[in-house]
């Protein structure tokens, strides 16, 4: 039998005993290497499908040791998978059945990638999470005095499902705003608190707001607290409120309703409510807050809505070129300089 020096130890079994036939019994066993000494490799990150959307640093964790030297380690497969899903969250069909703990991390990863800010991906990304987790994404939404935010982000706001509290005080929505279709839809049948003070809401708007409950017995059927203060509603509009069988607290201060004996009897007999001599604390808006995973998303929307766009001088330049004034001024300056 021919034995090469490069090969390892060869063992044979004779009479039930294992014996080495090509190595010195006193010598130390050779150290085998998986690769040769001059072996090297290169991590081809550029060849990955999402290389155009992902930074190379996203695959590594950079830290400093005690000596101040920069060291890096590769991220775990879980973190890389989470990043990949967050980068393409708008293409996910459903997250129903996905663990809540992992969904919370996935939501944070998508938020870091501005998936809920980009108008092209915000609505679909929120829909994926809201359909699966509902009140965990957003339980309470406060849009007090944020009419501009409502106008710019109405499509995204409609994605929130199973809200329990919605504050629209001071938004001056009027009677025909599109957000009322969202408020009276089935996705907000869980709404318990609704603040609509100072919204220029008249009897006609109150009639539209209560129509789904009065006619189809769905919509705001679980409402317990309603704020209608500082709106031009009258005694006629109060009749539409009798459809709210679970209503416990109502604020009509600052309206055109004159609180007299007949109005007090109406509330006592029709709605089982009595007049409070002092303002109730829950109508002071001191507890108005946004609560849920999307709390920071709402704050980012507000910051974007408050940004003043830069003026574009291009139309003015085009007008000068169209009328030939720019050419005239340039020729005049050249002649003066000559």
FIZARO-699671 format. One record per residue (C-alpha): x, y, z; residue number from 1. Coordinates in steps of 0.001 Angstrom, whole numbers. Each point is the difference from the previous one (the first is absolute). Layout:
% FIZARO-699671
{u = X; v = Y; w = Z; resi = NUM}
...
This chain:
% FIZARO-699671
{u = 0; v = 0; w = 0; resi = 1}
{u = 1368; v = 3442; w = -995; resi = 2}
{u = -195; v = 2710; w = 2630; resi = 3}
{u = 446; v = 3675; w = -777; resi = 4}
{u = 1497; v = 2365; w = 2570; resi = 5}
{u = -2766; v = 2547; w = -577; resi = 6}
{u = -2773; v = -2384; w = 981; resi = 7}
{u = -1011; v = -446; w = 3586; resi = 8}
{u = 290; v = -3016; w = 2247; resi = 9}
{u = -1367; v = -3253; w = -1376; resi = 10}
{u = -1593; v = -2464; w = 2409; resi = 11}
{u = -753; v = -3666; w = -570; resi = 12}
{u = -1971; v = -2431; w = 2129; resi = 13}
{u = 1681; v = -3346; w = 746; resi = 14}
{u = -1685; v = -2558; w = 2191; resi = 15}
{u = -2343; v = 2620; w = 1419; resi = 16}
{u = 2789; v = 2457; w = 876; resi = 17}
{u = 569; v = 3337; w = -1776; resi = 18}
{u = 3660; v = 652; w = -991; resi = 19}
{u = 1699; v = 2929; w = -1756; resi = 20}
{u = 2248; v = -1186; w = -2826; resi = 21}
{u = 1636; v = 3236; w = -1271; resi = 22}
{u = 691; v = 2188; w = 3021; resi = 23}
{u = 2449; v = -52; w = 2816; resi = 24}
{u = -1723; v = -936; w = 3225; resi = 25}
{u = 2174; v = 2427; w = 1955; resi = 26}
{u = -453; v = 2963; w = -2358; resi = 27}
{u = -2747; v = 2529; w = 537; resi = 28}
{u = -3005; v = -399; w = -2291; resi = 29}
{u = 188; v = 2304; w = -3012; resi = 30}
{u = -2068; v = 3183; w = -5; resi = 31}
{u = -2458; v = -97; w = -2872; resi = 32}
{u = -1163; v = 3222; w = -1589; resi = 33}
{u = -3289; v = 470; w = -1776; resi = 34}
{u = 1665; v = 2431; w = -2441; resi = 35}
{u = 3569; v = 625; w = -1094; resi = 36}
{u = 2052; v = 2741; w = 1587; resi = 37}
{u = -360; v = 2295; w = -2997; resi = 38}
{u = -3786; v = -435; w = -186; resi = 39}
{u = -2075; v = 3217; w = 5; resi = 40}
{u = -3593; v = 930; w = -673; resi = 41}
{u = -2008; v = 3089; w = -884; resi = 42}
{u = -3550; v = 818; w = 1125; resi = 43}
{u = -1807; v = 993; w = -3213; resi = 44}
{u = -2628; v = 2338; w = 1425; resi = 45}
{u = -432; v = 1770; w = -3324; resi = 46}
{u = -1436; v = -3190; w = -1498; resi = 47}
{u = -2937; v = -113; w = 2420; resi = 48}
{u = -3444; v = 807; w = -1479; resi = 49}
{u = -624; v = 2943; w = 2342; resi = 50}
{u = 3438; v = 1541; w = -404; resi = 51}
{u = -1436; v = 3080; w = -1661; resi = 52}
{u = -2181; v = 771; w = 3026; resi = 53}
{u = 2228; v = -1206; w = 2862; resi = 54}
{u = 3202; v = 1537; w = 1279; resi = 55}
{u = 3030; v = -2238; w = 436; resi = 56}
{u = 235; v = 1022; w = 3656; resi = 57}
{u = -3439; v = -1530; w = 640; resi = 58}
{u = 1546; v = -3477; w = -27; resi = 59}
{u = 2546; v = 712; w = 2763; resi = 60}
{u = 71; v = 1177; w = 3618; resi = 61}
{u = 2868; v = 2420; w = 727; resi = 62}
{u = 1357; v = 290; w = 3542; resi = 63}
{u = 3123; v = 1308; w = 1745; resi = 64}
{u = 2124; v = -2109; w = 2343; resi = 65}
{u = 1824; v = 1200; w = 3122; resi = 66}
{u = 3039; v = 1033; w = -2046; resi = 67}
{u = -2170; v = 2240; w = -2213; resi = 68}
{u = 296; v = -2166; w = -3091; resi = 69}
{u = -2992; v = -345; w = -2280; resi = 70}
{u = -1322; v = -3539; w = -295; resi = 71}
{u = -2930; v = -1389; w = -1898; resi = 72}
{u = -2077; v = -3143; w = 28; resi = 73}
{u = -2606; v = -1344; w = -2380; resi = 74}
{u = -3641; v = 436; w = 1030; resi = 75}
{u = -2076; v = -3040; w = 819; resi = 76}
{u = -2188; v = -1685; w = -2582; resi = 77}
{u = -3086; v = 1138; w = 1930; resi = 78}
{u = 1018; v = 3661; w = -226; resi = 79}
{u = 820; v = -292; w = -3699; resi = 80}
{u = -3341; v = -1670; w = -695; resi = 81}
{u = -1806; v = 2689; w = 1997; resi = 82}
{u = 1732; v = 2706; w = -2015; resi = 83}
{u = -905; v = -1650; w = -3280; resi = 84}
{u = -3689; v = -272; w = 925; resi = 85}
{u = -46; v = 3607; w = 1218; resi = 86}
{u = 1511; v = 1163; w = -3292; resi = 87}
{u = -2849; v = -1682; w = -1905; resi = 88}
{u = -2838; v = 273; w = 2524; resi = 89}
{u = -2354; v = 1503; w = -2596; resi = 90}
{u = 166; v = -3293; w = -1938; resi = 91}
{u = -975; v = -2210; w = 2957; resi = 92}
{u = -3446; v = -1559; w = -426; resi = 93}
{u = -868; v = -457; w = 3681; resi = 94}
{u = 1513; v = -167; w = 3482; resi = 95}
{u = -2963; v = -1774; w = 1609; resi = 96}
{u = 1358; v = -2654; w = 2357; resi = 97}
{u = 3446; v = 1601; w = 177; resi = 98}
{u = 1215; v = 284; w = 3640; resi = 99}
{u = -634; v = 3410; w = 1553; resi = 100}
{u = 3503; v = 284; w = 1484; resi = 101}
{u = 1604; v = -446; w = -3407; resi = 102}
{u = -2591; v = 2257; w = -1657; resi = 103}
{u = 936; v = 2806; w = 2402; resi = 104}
{u = 3639; v = -281; w = -1086; resi = 105}
{u = -1048; v = -181; w = -3632; resi = 106}
{u = -2091; v = 3171; w = 381; resi = 107}
{u = 2985; v = 1828; w = 1525; resi = 108}
{u = 2251; v = -1179; w = -2830; resi = 109}
{u = -2510; v = 1207; w = -2609; resi = 110}
{u = -305; v = 3311; w = 1837; resi = 111}
{u = 3782; v = 496; w = -137; resi = 112}
{u = -198; v = -463; w = -3771; resi = 113}
{u = -2709; v = 2690; w = -273; resi = 114}
{u = -2505; v = -2461; w = -1429; resi = 115}
{u = -2833; v = 1844; w = 1765; resi = 116}
{u = 1187; v = 3408; w = -1242; resi = 117}
{u = 409; v = -724; w = -3689; resi = 118}
{u = -3376; v = 647; w = -1706; resi = 119}
{u = 599; v = -2934; w = -2365; resi = 120}
{u = 326; v = -2575; w = 2791; resi = 121}
{u = -1632; v = 1534; w = 3100; resi = 122}
{u = -3615; v = -1078; w = -585; resi = 123}
{u = 792; v = -3599; w = -917; resi = 124}
{u = 2599; v = -409; w = 2763; resi = 125}
{u = -2451; v = 1227; w = 2646; resi = 126}
{u = -2768; v = -2178; w = -1400; resi = 127}
{u = 2134; v = -3141; w = 381; resi = 128}
{u = 600; v = 705; w = 3703; resi = 129}
{u = -3474; v = 1350; w = 844; resi = 130}
{u = -1826; v = -2974; w = -1495; resi = 131}
{u = 2022; v = -2389; w = 2164; resi = 132}
{u = 455; v = 1910; w = 3283; resi = 133}
{u = -2657; v = 2742; w = 101; resi = 134}
{u = 128; v = 1812; w = 3344; resi = 135}
{u = 3660; v = -901; w = 540; resi = 136}
{u = 957; v = 2190; w = -2939; resi = 137}
{u = -2162; v = 2848; w = 1267; resi = 138}
{u = -2485; v = 3; w = 2860; resi = 139}
{u = -490; v = 3744; w = 475; resi = 140}
{u = 462; v = 2722; w = -2622; resi = 141}
{u = 198; v = 3717; w = 856; resi = 142}
{u = -182; v = 2375; w = -2983; resi = 143}
{u = -1082; v = 3047; w = 1971; resi = 144}
{u = 452; v = 3237; w = -2045; resi = 145}
{u = 1745; v = -1902; w = -2808; resi = 146}
{u = -2238; v = 643; w = -2969; resi = 147}
{u = 2967; v = 225; w = -2382; resi = 148}
{u = 1259; v = -3408; w = 1103; resi = 149}
{u = -3441; v = -1528; w = -552; resi = 150}
{u = -195; v = 1402; w = -3533; resi = 151}
{u = 3445; v = -1255; w = -982; resi = 152}
{u = -107; v = -3425; w = 1685; resi = 153}
{u = -3664; v = -984; w = -261; resi = 154}
{u = 748; v = -3135; w = -2053; resi = 155}
{u = 2453; v = -1210; w = 2635; resi = 156}
{u = -2318; v = 891; w = 2906; resi = 157}
{u = -2740; v = -2155; w = -1522; resi = 158}
{u = 2217; v = -3068; w = 461; resi = 159}
{u = -251; v = 110; w = 3810; resi = 160}
{u = -2518; v = -2549; w = 1245; resi = 161}
{u = -1588; v = -677; w = 3386; resi = 162}
{u = 740; v = 3412; w = 1495; resi = 163}
{u = -1518; v = 624; w = 3408; resi = 164}
{u = 545; v = 3769; w = 210; resi = 165}
{u = 95; v = 2624; w = -2767; resi = 166}
{u = 516; v = 3718; w = 695; resi = 167}
{u = -744; v = 2383; w = -2901; resi = 168}
{u = -672; v = 3084; w = 2097; resi = 169}
{u = 728; v = 3336; w = -1691; resi = 170}
{u = 503; v = -1373; w = -3522; resi = 171}
{u = -2937; v = 1940; w = -1546; resi = 172}
{u = -1056; v = -2904; w = -2191; resi = 173}
{u = -3483; v = 1239; w = -854; resi = 174}
{u = -2909; v = -2257; w = -959; resi = 175}
{u = 1390; v = -1698; w = -3130; resi = 176}
{u = 3574; v = -963; w = 797; resi = 177}
{u = 1129; v = -3395; w = -1337; resi = 178}
{u = 1218; v = -1102; w = 3425; resi = 179}
{u = -3600; v = -469; w = 1145; resi = 180}
{u = -328; v = -2976; w = -2363; resi = 181}
{u = 2918; v = -1567; w = 1836; resi = 182}
{u = -1455; v = 806; w = 3439; resi = 183}
{u = -3341; v = -1642; w = -822; resi = 184}
{u = 1529; v = -3097; w = -1661; resi = 185}
{u = 122; v = -3497; w = 1481; resi = 186}
{u = 3739; v = 237; w = 738; resi = 187}
{u = -759; v = 2544; w = 2764; resi = 188}
{u = -2917; v = -1813; w = 1580; resi = 189}
{u = 2246; v = -408; w = 3049; resi = 190}
{u = 183; v = 3776; w = 533; resi = 191}
{u = -909; v = 957; w = 3582; resi = 192}
{u = 1069; v = 3673; w = 177; resi = 193}
{u = -524; v = 2562; w = -2783; resi = 194}
{u = 906; v = 3685; w = 292; resi = 195}
{u = -1498; v = 2247; w = -2709; resi = 196}
{u = 27; v = 3363; w = 1741; resi = 197}
{u = 592; v = 3211; w = -2020; resi = 198}
{u = -512; v = -1620; w = -3403; resi = 199}
{u = -2758; v = 2184; w = -1497; resi = 200}
{u = -2340; v = -2990; w = 238; resi = 201}
{u = -3683; v = 851; w = -556; resi = 202}
{u = -3199; v = -2016; w = 297; resi = 203}
{u = 468; v = -1271; w = -3570; resi = 204}
{u = 3472; v = -1309; w = 810; resi = 205}
{u = -1303; v = -1643; w = 3161; resi = 206}
{u = -2692; v = -1693; w = -2056; resi = 207}
{u = 2594; v = -1487; w = -2375; resi = 208}
{u = 2212; v = -1045; w = 2902; resi = 209}
{u = -2765; v = -2010; w = 1666; resi = 210}
{u = -1606; v = -1403; w = -3194; resi = 211}
{u = 1833; v = -3394; w = 9; resi = 212}
{u = -1016; v = -660; w = 3605; resi = 213}
{u = -3592; v = 1164; w = -472; resi = 214}
{u = -623; v = -1780; w = -3304; resi = 215}
{u = 2311; v = -3041; w = -122; resi = 216}
{u = 773; v = -455; w = 3709; resi = 217}
{u = 3755; v = 91; w = -554; resi = 218}
{u = 2811; v = 2475; w = 348; resi = 219}
{u = 284; v = 1930; w = 3278; resi = 220}
{u = -2199; v = -2448; w = 1891; resi = 221}
{u = 2442; v = -330; w = 2919; resi = 222}
{u = 549; v = 3726; w = 565; resi = 223}
{u = 35; v = 1012; w = 3675; resi = 224}
{u = 1416; v = 3558; w = -83; resi = 225}
{u = -769; v = 2692; w = -2599; resi = 226}
{u = 1248; v = 3599; w = -99; resi = 227}
{u = -2046; v = 2386; w = -2178; resi = 228}
{u = 949; v = 3243; w = 1728; resi = 229}
{u = 408; v = 3295; w = -1880; resi = 230}
{u = -2013; v = -1209; w = -3022; resi = 231}
{u = -3074; v = 1772; w = -1505; resi = 232}
{u = -2433; v = -2807; w = 793; resi = 233}
{u = -3526; v = 599; w = 1287; resi = 234}
{u = -2707; v = -1923; w = 1841; resi = 235}
{u = -969; v = -1577; w = -3324; resi = 236}
{u = 3357; v = -1742; w = -269; resi = 237}
{u = -293; v = -1510; w = 3466; resi = 238}
{u = -2663; v = -2385; w = -1254; resi = 239}
{u = 2586; v = -1810; w = -2125; resi = 240}
{u = 2008; v = -905; w = 3109; resi = 241}
{u = -2622; v = -2371; w = 1375; resi = 242}
{u = 1449; v = -2805; w = -2159; resi = 243}
{u = 3059; v = -191; w = 2274; resi = 244}
{u = -1339; v = -2498; w = 2525; resi = 245}
{u = 3300; v = -311; w = 1882; resi = 246}
{u = 727; v = 3748; w = 258; resi = 247}
{u = 868; v = 1013; w = 3567; resi = 248}
{u = 1578; v = 3471; w = -297; resi = 249}
{u = -851; v = 2836; w = -2397; resi = 250}
{u = 1397; v = 3522; w = -284; resi = 251}
{u = -2166; v = 2601; w = -1799; resi = 252}
{u = 1467; v = 3099; w = 1631; resi = 253}
{u = 423; v = 2996; w = -2288; resi = 254}
{u = -2678; v = -1172; w = -2447; resi = 255}
{u = -3295; v = 1591; w = -1015; resi = 256}
{u = -1910; v = -2358; w = 2282; resi = 257}
{u = -1845; v = 1860; w = 2730; resi = 258}
{u = -27; v = -2097; w = 3136; resi = 259}
{u = -3529; v = 333; w = 1330; resi = 260}
{u = -2480; v = -2290; w = 1696; resi = 261}
{u = -1042; v = -1742; w = -3230; resi = 262}
{u = 3619; v = -736; w = -959; resi = 263}
{u = 696; v = -1423; w = 3452; resi = 264}
{u = -3056; v = -2253; w = -268; resi = 265}
{u = 1071; v = -1091; w = -3460; resi = 266}
{u = 3414; v = -1169; w = 1237; resi = 267}
{u = -1492; v = -1606; w = 3107; resi = 268}
{u = -2742; v = -1947; w = -1782; resi = 269}
{u = 1518; v = -704; w = -3439; resi = 270}
{u = 3688; v = -400; w = 766; resi = 271}
{u = 138; v = -696; w = 3752; resi = 272}
{u = 2333; v = 2975; w = 549; resi = 273}
{u = -123; v = 2759; w = 2613; resi = 274}
{u = 1472; v = 3483; w = -93; resi = 275}
{u = 3333; v = 472; w = 1774; resi = 276}
{u = 406; v = 3292; w = 1851; resi = 277}
{u = 3817; v = -88; w = -306; resi = 278}
{u = 2127; v = -776; w = -3081; resi = 279}
{u = 1083; v = -3609; w = -221; resi = 280}
{u = 3729; v = -692; w = 154; resi = 281}
{u = 54; v = -2367; w = -2976; resi = 282}
{u = -1016; v = 2854; w = -2331; resi = 283}
{u = 3001; v = 2136; w = 978; resi = 284}
{u = 2265; v = -1839; w = -2520; resi = 285}
{u = 2708; v = -343; w = 2615; resi = 286}
{u = 260; v = -3721; w = -734; resi = 287}
{u = 125; v = 463; w = -3778; resi = 288}
{u = 2818; v = -2156; w = -1320; resi = 289}
{u = 927; v = -2381; w = -2777; resi = 290}
{u = 714; v = -3489; w = 1273; resi = 291}
{u = 1348; v = -2998; w = -1918; resi = 292}
{u = 2859; v = -1154; w = -2223; resi = 293}
{u = -719; v = 2811; w = -2476; resi = 294}
{u = 363; v = 2817; w = 2538; resi = 295}
{u = 3290; v = 1209; w = -1475; resi = 296}
{u = -1405; v = -376; w = -3512; resi = 297}
{u = -2683; v = 2596; w = 782; resi = 298}
{u = 2658; v = 2348; w = 1361; resi = 299}
{u = 2058; v = -406; w = -3162; resi = 300}
{u = -3067; v = 769; w = -2117; resi = 301}
{u = -543; v = 3203; w = 1963; resi = 302}
{u = 3603; v = 1080; w = -489; resi = 303}
{u = -245; v = -623; w = -3741; resi = 304}
{u = -3303; v = 1872; w = -231; resi = 305}
{u = 1475; v = 3012; w = 1814; resi = 306}
{u = 2957; v = 283; w = -2370; resi = 307}
{u = -313; v = 2963; w = -2372; resi = 308}
{u = 839; v = -1022; w = -3582; resi = 309}
{u = 2775; v = 1926; w = -1699; resi = 310}
{u = -993; v = 2478; w = -2647; resi = 311}
{u = 673; v = -1116; w = -3549; resi = 312}
{u = 1336; v = 2730; w = -2286; resi = 313}
{u = -194; v = -2153; w = -3094; resi = 314}
{u = -3413; v = 1263; w = -1202; resi = 315}
{u = 1255; v = 3574; w = 239; resi = 316}
{u = 3095; v = -921; w = -2014; resi = 317}
{u = -2123; v = -1690; w = -2644; resi = 318}
{u = -2149; v = 3106; w = -276; resi = 319}
{u = 3060; v = 2185; w = -552; resi = 320}
{u = 1251; v = -2315; w = -2704; resi = 321}
{u = -3399; v = -138; w = -1664; resi = 322}
{u = -296; v = 3754; w = -351; resi = 323}
{u = 3663; v = 428; w = -901; resi = 324}
{u = 752; v = 2384; w = 2840; resi = 325}
{u = 2979; v = -1962; w = 1252; resi = 326}
{u = 1653; v = 201; w = -3408; resi = 327}
{u = -660; v = 3759; w = -138; resi = 328}
{u = 1542; v = 596; w = 3434; resi = 329}
{u = 3037; v = -2130; w = -840; resi = 330}
{u = 663; v = 1883; w = -3224; resi = 331}
{u = -392; v = 3347; w = 1752; resi = 332}
{u = 2497; v = -932; w = 2711; resi = 333}
{u = 2485; v = -1245; w = -2571; resi = 334}
{u = -218; v = 3246; w = -1925; resi = 335}
{u = 486; v = 2066; w = 3164; resi = 336}
{u = 2995; v = -2058; w = 1052; resi = 337}
{u = 1499; v = 465; w = -3488; resi = 338}
